[in-house]
Amino acid sequence: MQYLRFLRDTDIFYGLSREHLLAIADVCQEVCCEEGDLIVAENAHSDELYIIMKGRVEIIIDPSIIVAHGQRAPAPTGIVILRSGQTFGEIGLVDRGLRSASACAGAHETRLLSISRQDLLRLCEEDYELGYKLMRNIAEELAFKVRNTDLMLRERLLWQFPSRLKK
């Protein structure tokens, strides 16, 4: 019950009824982190969805993971900073794959809600309306993130190769 108002104002729970939000609130676990704490590691197994309640989380990619042994790799790079109400870990809910990036707390007293894949899928199987609305919202959130990543990559490539700009 203590997380109800917060969950209601979070995009991936948009349009869910009070009963649905209460069911989700029941499976939430609060996680507290300090600035610099590693929340999830790139290339690690993890199947939790995280919602930022307070503070910031920096999403970081490490190019050294894919660089051939003996070759010099660029330093890990922050690609986005997430704030209160934003989520990360959605892909782990869908495919159970390895994390595509690391997430580190970017502020003192960062507070998160964590929901396990198992708990969320159980709720979706018990209530198809909840499952449909939640998965639709997660799909919209992932589409938004993919679109923004695409725009960011285009911008970086254009700045890297200005001769490719239309004149």
DRENBA-220896 format. One record per residue: residue in three letters; x, y, z of N, C-alpha, C in turn; residue number from 0. Coordinates in steps of 0.1 Angstrom, whole numbers, plus 5000, padded with zeros to 4 digits. Example, Ala and Ser with C-alpha at 12.3 -4.5 7.8 and 13.67 -1.06 7.14 Angstrom:
// DRENBA-220896
<ala,<5132,4943,5078>,<5123,4955,5078>,<5132,4967,5078>,0>;
<ser,<5128,4978,5071>,<5137,4989,5071>,<5129,5000,5079>,1>;
// end
This chain:
// DRENBA-220896
<met,<5008,4988,5000>,<5000,5000,5000>,<5009,5013,5000>,0>;
<gln,<5020,5012,5006>,<5029,5024,5007>,<5034,5028,4994>,1>;
<tyr,<5034,5020,4984>,<5040,5023,4971>,<5029,5027,4961>,2>;
<leu,<5017,5026,4965>,<5005,5027,4955>,<5006,5040,4947>,3>;
<arg,<5007,5052,4954>,<5007,5065,4947>,<5019,5066,4937>,4>;
<phe,<5031,5061,4942>,<5042,5061,4933>,<5041,5053,4921>,5>;
<leu,<5036,5041,4923>,<5034,5032,4911>,<5024,5037,4901>,6>;
<arg,<5013,5044,4906>,<5003,5049,4898>,<5008,5060,4889>,7>;
<asp,<5019,5067,4893>,<5025,5078,4885>,<5036,5074,4877>,8>;
<thr,<5039,5061,4876>,<5050,5055,4868>,<5044,5050,4855>,9>;
<asp,<5051,5054,4844>,<5046,5051,4830>,<5042,5037,4828>,10>;
<ile,<5050,5027,4832>,<5047,5013,4828>,<5035,5008,4836>,11>;
<phe,<5030,5015,4845>,<5018,5011,4852>,<5006,5019,4849>,12>;
<tyr,<5007,5027,4838>,<4997,5036,4833>,<4984,5028,4830>,13>;
<gly,<4973,5033,4835>,<4960,5027,4831>,<4956,5015,4839>,14>;
<leu,<4965,5011,4849>,<4961,4999,4857>,<4952,5004,4868>,15>;
<ser,<4943,4995,4872>,<4933,4998,4883>,<4940,4998,4896>,16>;
<arg,<4933,5003,4906>,<4938,5003,4920>,<4941,4989,4924>,17>;
<glu,<4933,4979,4921>,<4935,4965,4925>,<4948,4960,4919>,18>;
<his,<4950,4963,4906>,<4962,4959,4899>,<4974,4965,4906>,19>;
<leu,<4974,4978,4909>,<4985,4984,4915>,<4988,4979,4929>,20>;
<leu,<4977,4975,4936>,<4979,4969,4950>,<4986,4956,4948>,21>;
<ala,<4982,4948,4938>,<4989,4935,4936>,<5003,4937,4933>,22>;
<ile,<5007,4946,4925>,<5020,4949,4921>,<5028,4954,4933>,23>;
<ala,<5022,4963,4941>,<5029,4969,4953>,<5032,4957,4963>,24>;
<asp,<5024,4947,4963>,<5027,4936,4972>,<5039,4928,4969>,25>;
<val,<5044,4928,4956>,<5055,4921,4952>,<5068,4929,4951>,26>;
<cys,<5067,4942,4954>,<5078,4951,4953>,<5088,4950,4965>,27>;
<gln,<5100,4950,4962>,<5111,4951,4973>,<5118,4964,4972>,28>;
<glu,<5120,4971,4983>,<5127,4983,4982>,<5142,4980,4983>,29>;
<val,<5150,4987,4975>,<5165,4986,4975>,<5171,5000,4977>,30>;
<cys,<5180,5001,4986>,<5186,5014,4989>,<5201,5013,4985>,31>;
<cys,<5206,5023,4978>,<5220,5023,4973>,<5226,5037,4976>,32>;
<glu,<5239,5036,4976>,<5247,5049,4978>,<5254,5052,4964>,33>;
<glu,<5257,5064,4962>,<5263,5068,4950>,<5275,5059,4946>,34>;
<gly,<5275,5054,4934>,<5286,5046,4929>,<5283,5031,4931>,35>;
<asp,<5273,5027,4938>,<5270,5013,4940>,<5265,5007,4927>,36>;
<leu,<5271,4995,4924>,<5266,4987,4913>,<5253,4980,4916>,37>;
<ile,<5243,4983,4908>,<5230,4977,4910>,<5229,4964,4902>,38>;
<val,<5232,4965,4889>,<5233,4953,4880>,<5245,4955,4871>,39>;
<ala,<5252,4943,4868>,<5264,4944,4860>,<5261,4939,4846>,40>;
<glu,<5267,4946,4836>,<5266,4942,4822>,<5270,4928,4821>,41>;
<asn,<5263,4920,4812>,<5266,4906,4809>,<5263,4897,4820>,42>;
<ala,<5256,4901,4831>,<5253,4893,4842>,<5238,4888,4840>,43>;
<his,<5235,4877,4846>,<5221,4873,4847>,<5213,4881,4857>,44>;
<ser,<5202,4886,4854>,<5193,4893,4863>,<5180,4894,4857>,45>;
<asp,<5170,4891,4865>,<5156,4892,4859>,<5147,4901,4867>,46>;
<glu,<5152,4911,4873>,<5144,4921,4880>,<5141,4934,4872>,47>;
<leu,<5130,4939,4874>,<5126,4952,4869>,<5129,4962,4880>,48>;
<tyr,<5135,4973,4877>,<5137,4983,4887>,<5130,4996,4884>,49>;
<ile,<5125,5002,4894>,<5118,5015,4893>,<5125,5025,4902>,50>;
<ile,<5129,5036,4897>,<5137,5046,4906>,<5126,5054,4914>,51>;
<met,<5127,5053,4927>,<5119,5061,4935>,<5125,5075,4939>,52>;
<lys,<5138,5074,4941>,<5145,5086,4946>,<5160,5085,4941>,53>;
<gly,<5165,5096,4936>,<5179,5096,4932>,<5181,5095,4917>,54>;
<arg,<5192,5090,4913>,<5195,5088,4899>,<5202,5075,4897>,55>;
<val,<5201,5070,4885>,<5208,5057,4881>,<5215,5060,4868>,56>;
<glu,<5228,5057,4867>,<5235,5059,4854>,<5236,5045,4848>,57>;
<ile,<5233,5045,4835>,<5234,5032,4827>,<5247,5034,4819>,58>;
<ile,<5255,5023,4820>,<5269,5023,4815>,<5271,5011,4807>,59>;
<ile,<5278,5013,4795>,<5282,5002,4787>,<5298,5001,4787>,60>;
<asp,<5303,4989,4787>,<5317,4987,4788>,<5322,4980,4775>,61>;
<pro,<5328,4988,4765>,<5332,4982,4753>,<5342,4971,4754>,62>;
<ser,<5349,4970,4765>,<5360,4960,4767>,<5354,4946,4766>,63>;
<ile,<5341,4945,4769>,<5335,4931,4769>,<5335,4925,4755>,64>;
<ile,<5335,4933,4744>,<5335,4927,4731>,<5348,4929,4723>,65>;
<val,<5358,4936,4729>,<5370,4938,4722>,<5379,4925,4723>,66>;
<ala,<5386,4922,4713>,<5394,4910,4712>,<5405,4912,4723>,67>;
<his,<5409,4900,4728>,<5420,4900,4738>,<5433,4906,4733>,68>;
<gly,<5439,4915,4741>,<5451,4921,4737>,<5449,4935,4730>,69>;
<gln,<5437,4938,4726>,<5434,4951,4720>,<5429,4961,4730>,70>;
<arg,<5433,4973,4728>,<5429,4984,4737>,<5414,4987,4735>,71>;
<ala,<5407,4988,4746>,<5393,4992,4745>,<5390,5005,4751>,72>;
<pro,<5380,5012,4746>,<5376,5025,4752>,<5371,5023,4766>,73>;
<ala,<5372,5033,4774>,<5367,5032,4788>,<5352,5030,4788>,74>;
<pro,<5347,5025,4799>,<5332,5024,4801>,<5326,5038,4799>,75>;
<thr,<5314,5038,4793>,<5308,5050,4790>,<5293,5051,4795>,76>;
<gly,<5290,5062,4802>,<5276,5064,4806>,<5268,5068,4794>,77>;
<ile,<5257,5061,4792>,<5249,5064,4780>,<5236,5072,4784>,78>;
<val,<5231,5070,4796>,<5219,5078,4800>,<5219,5078,4815>,79>;
<ile,<5213,5089,4820>,<5210,5090,4835>,<5195,5090,4836>,80>;
<leu,<5190,5080,4844>,<5176,5079,4847>,<5173,5085,4861>,81>;
<arg,<5160,5090,4862>,<5156,5097,4874>,<5143,5091,4879>,82>;
<ser,<5138,5097,4890>,<5126,5092,4897>,<5115,5089,4887>,83>;
<gly,<5109,5077,4889>,<5098,5073,4880>,<5102,5066,4868>,84>;
<gln,<5114,5066,4865>,<5119,5058,4853>,<5123,5044,4857>,85>;
<thr,<5123,5035,4847>,<5126,5021,4849>,<5138,5016,4841>,86>;
<phe,<5143,5005,4846>,<5153,4998,4838>,<5152,4983,4842>,87>;
<gly,<5157,4975,4832>,<5156,4960,4834>,<5144,4954,4827>,88>;
<glu,<5137,4961,4819>,<5126,4956,4812>,<5129,4944,4803>,89>;
<ile,<5141,4945,4796>,<5144,4934,4787>,<5146,4921,4794>,90>;
<gly,<5151,4921,4807>,<5153,4909,4815>,<5139,4902,4818>,91>;
<leu,<5128,4910,4818>,<5115,4904,4820>,<5111,4897,4808>,92>;
<val,<5115,4901,4796>,<5110,4895,4784>,<5118,4883,4780>,93>;
<asp,<5132,4884,4780>,<5140,4873,4774>,<5149,4866,4783>,94>;
<arg,<5150,4870,4796>,<5159,4863,4806>,<5173,4863,4801>,95>;
<gly,<5177,4872,4792>,<5191,4872,4787>,<5200,4879,4797>,96>;
<leu,<5212,4881,4792>,<5222,4888,4800>,<5219,4903,4800>,97>;
<arg,<5223,4910,4810>,<5221,4925,4810>,<5229,4931,4799>,98>;
<ser,<5223,4940,4792>,<5230,4947,4781>,<5238,4959,4785>,99>;
<ala,<5237,4963,4798>,<5245,4974,4803>,<5245,4973,4818>,100>;
<ser,<5254,4980,4825>,<5255,4981,4839>,<5246,4993,4844>,101>;
<ala,<5242,4992,4856>,<5234,5003,4862>,<5241,5006,4876>,102>;
<cys,<5244,5018,4878>,<5251,5023,4890>,<5243,5034,4896>,103>;
<ala,<5242,5034,4909>,<5235,5045,4916>,<5243,5058,4914>,104>;
<gly,<5236,5069,4910>,<5243,5081,4906>,<5240,5092,4917>,105>;
<ala,<5235,5088,4928>,<5232,5098,4938>,<5232,5092,4952>,106>;
<his,<5235,5100,4962>,<5234,5095,4976>,<5220,5091,4979>,107>;
<glu,<5218,5081,4986>,<5205,5076,4990>,<5196,5073,4979>,108>;
<thr,<5200,5067,4969>,<5192,5063,4957>,<5183,5051,4962>,109>;
<arg,<5170,5053,4960>,<5160,5043,4964>,<5153,5037,4952>,110>;
<leu,<5152,5024,4951>,<5146,5017,4940>,<5135,5008,4945>,111>;
<leu,<5126,5004,4936>,<5117,4993,4938>,<5121,4982,4928>,112>;
<ser,<5122,4970,4933>,<5126,4959,4925>,<5114,4949,4925>,113>;
<ile,<5112,4944,4913>,<5101,4934,4911>,<5107,4923,4903>,114>;
<ser,<5106,4911,4908>,<5112,4899,4901>,<5103,4895,4889>,115>;
<arg,<5110,4889,4879>,<5103,4884,4867>,<5092,4874,4871>,116>;
<gln,<5096,4865,4880>,<5087,4854,4885>,<5074,4860,4891>,117>;
<asp,<5076,4870,4900>,<5064,4876,4906>,<5055,4883,4896>,118>;
<leu,<5062,4891,4887>,<5054,4898,4877>,<5046,4889,4868>,119>;
<leu,<5053,4879,4863>,<5047,4869,4854>,<5035,4862,4861>,120>;
<arg,<5037,4859,4873>,<5026,4852,4881>,<5014,4861,4881>,121>;
<leu,<5016,4874,4884>,<5005,4883,4884>,<4998,4884,4871>,122>;
<cys,<5006,4884,4860>,<5001,4885,4847>,<4993,4873,4843>,123>;
<glu,<4997,4861,4847>,<4990,4849,4845>,<4977,4847,4853>,124>;
<glu,<4977,4853,4865>,<4965,4853,4873>,<4954,4863,4869>,125>;
<asp,<4958,4873,4862>,<4949,4884,4857>,<4953,4888,4844>,126>;
<tyr,<4946,4883,4833>,<4950,4886,4820>,<4949,4901,4816>,127>;
<glu,<4939,4908,4822>,<4938,4922,4819>,<4950,4929,4824>,128>;
<leu,<4955,4926,4836>,<4967,4932,4842>,<4979,4929,4833>,129>;
<gly,<4980,4916,4829>,<4991,4912,4820>,<4991,4919,4807>,130>;
<tyr,<4979,4920,4800>,<4979,4927,4788>,<4983,4942,4789>,131>;
<lys,<4977,4949,4798>,<4980,4963,4800>,<4995,4965,4804>,132>;
<leu,<5000,4957,4813>,<5014,4958,4817>,<5024,4956,4806>,133>;
<met,<5022,4945,4798>,<5031,4941,4787>,<5030,4952,4776>,134>;
<arg,<5018,4957,4774>,<5016,4968,4764>,<5025,4980,4768>,135>;
<asn,<5024,4984,4781>,<5031,4995,4786>,<5046,4993,4785>,136>;
<ile,<5050,4981,4789>,<5065,4977,4788>,<5069,4978,4774>,137>;
<ala,<5061,4973,4764>,<5065,4974,4750>,<5066,4988,4745>,138>;
<glu,<5057,4997,4750>,<5058,5011,4746>,<5071,5017,4752>,139>;
<glu,<5074,5014,4764>,<5086,5019,4771>,<5098,5015,4764>,140>;
<leu,<5099,5002,4760>,<5111,4997,4752>,<5112,5004,4739>,141>;
<ala,<5100,5005,4732>,<5101,5012,4719>,<5106,5026,4720>,142>;
<phe,<5102,5033,4731>,<5106,5047,4733>,<5122,5047,4735>,143>;
<lys,<5127,5037,4743>,<5141,5037,4746>,<5149,5033,4733>,144>;
<val,<5144,5024,4725>,<5151,5020,4713>,<5151,5032,4703>,145>;
<arg,<5140,5039,4702>,<5140,5051,4694>,<5150,5062,4698>,146>;
<asn,<5150,5064,4711>,<5160,5074,4716>,<5174,5070,4714>,147>;
<thr,<5177,5057,4716>,<5190,5052,4714>,<5194,5053,4699>,148>;
<asp,<5185,5051,4690>,<5187,5052,4676>,<5191,5067,4673>,149>;
<leu,<5183,5076,4678>,<5186,5090,4676>,<5200,5094,4682>,150>;
<met,<5203,5089,4693>,<5216,5092,4699>,<5227,5087,4691>,151>;
<leu,<5226,5075,4686>,<5236,5069,4677>,<5238,5077,4664>,152>;
<arg,<5227,5081,4658>,<5227,5089,4646>,<5235,5102,4649>,153>;
<glu,<5231,5109,4660>,<5238,5121,4663>,<5253,5120,4665>,154>;
<arg,<5257,5109,4672>,<5271,5107,4674>,<5278,5104,4661>,155>;
<leu,<5272,5096,4652>,<5278,5093,4639>,<5279,5105,4631>,156>;
<leu,<5269,5114,4631>,<5270,5126,4623>,<5280,5135,4628>,157>;
<trp,<5282,5136,4641>,<5293,5145,4646>,<5306,5139,4644>,158>;
<gln,<5307,5126,4643>,<5320,5119,4641>,<5324,5120,4626>,159>;
<phe,<5314,5120,4617>,<5317,5121,4603>,<5309,5133,4597>,160>;
<pro,<5313,5145,4600>,<5305,5157,4595>,<5304,5158,4580>,161>;
<ser,<5313,5152,4573>,<5312,5152,4558>,<5300,5145,4553>,162>;
<arg,<5293,5137,4561>,<5282,5129,4556>,<5269,5137,4558>,163>;
<leu,<5270,5149,4563>,<5258,5158,4565>,<5253,5163,4551>,164>;
<lys,<5240,5164,4549>,<5235,5169,4536>,<5239,5184,4536>,165>;
<lys,<5242,5189,4524>,<5245,5203,4523>,<5235,5210,4514>,166>;
// end
